[in-house]
Amino acid sequence: MASLTCRSLQRSPEVRPLVEHAEDLAVRFEVAVRFTVGGPAVTGEWSSRETAVRKFRSFVGLYGDHTTVSIILSRQSGHGQSQAMRTWTREHGETVLGS
């Protein structure tokens, strides 16, 4: 008959959880591209800020010369709030609004 041994597992002080707060799991980053003011948007959503910034810059490279294009990178919280982080228009170029 096999015997089982139970040991108490202790977390070493240098190990930190991957997510500090549960609401951090719900944070997403969205890039929206519009070709006309108030028109429909092509959107993409990522959990990684770095990936979203890279996609934002990629879209600027692909579509930034279009005369009426607007490209917006925003942070979407799990509480339904949206905060614009970066915008691009041909007229004003890139504007960094927040982190």
N, C-alpha and C positions, 0 to 999 in steps of 0.2 A: 504494500500500500504506500502511495506517494504521500509525502508530508509537505505542507506548505508553511513557509516562514514569512511572517509579515514584519516589515521594517518601517519605521517612520521615515518618510522622505522629507528632508529639509531643504528649502531653497537657499542657495548660497547668496550672500548679500550682493554680489555683482551681477546676478541675473535679474533682468528687468522684463516685465511683460511686454509683448509686442505691441499691445494697444493699451494706452494709459486709461482711457475712458471708453465705455461702450459706444457712446455717440460718435467716436472717431471712426468706427466701422462704417457708418452711414455717409461719411463725407465722400463726395464724388466731384470730379472736375469735368466741366462741359465746355466744348468749343462749338460755337454756333457761327455759321457762315450765311449771310444774307446778301443777295445780289441786288435787291431793291429795298428802299426804306419801308419798313413795316411788312415786307413780303415774307413768304415762307422761309424757314431756315433749314439748312442741312446741319445736323448736330451729331456729335460723337461724345461719349462719356467714358471717363477712365477713373480708376481709384488712385492712380499714381499721379502726383502733381508733375513730376519730371516728364512723364509720358505726355500729359496734356499740354505742357509748355512746348515740347518738341512738335506735337501735332499742330498747335497754334502757329508756330513758326513755319512749318511745312505748308499750311494753308495760306499763309501770307505770301510765301514764295510762289505758290501755284496760282492764287487768285488775287493777290494784292494790287495788281495793275488795273483791275476792272474799275471803271470810273465810279460806280455806286456801291461797291462791295463794303460790307462791314463784317469784321471777324471779332468775336468776343470770347474770351476765356473767363469762365466764372467758376466759383466754388459753390457747390450745392451742399447744404447741410441736411442732415436727416430730419430736420424740423421744418423742411419746406422753404428755407430761406436761401436766397441766391445773392452772391456778392461778386460783382465784376472785378476781375483782377487785372486784365489787360484788354485793350481794344486796338483795332487797326482799321483805319480808313485810308484811302489813297490821299485824301486831302490833308489829313493830320499825321499820318504815319502811326507808329506804335505809341500808345499811352499806357504807362504802368500805373494802375490805380491802387492796388493793395496787394497784400500777401495772402 
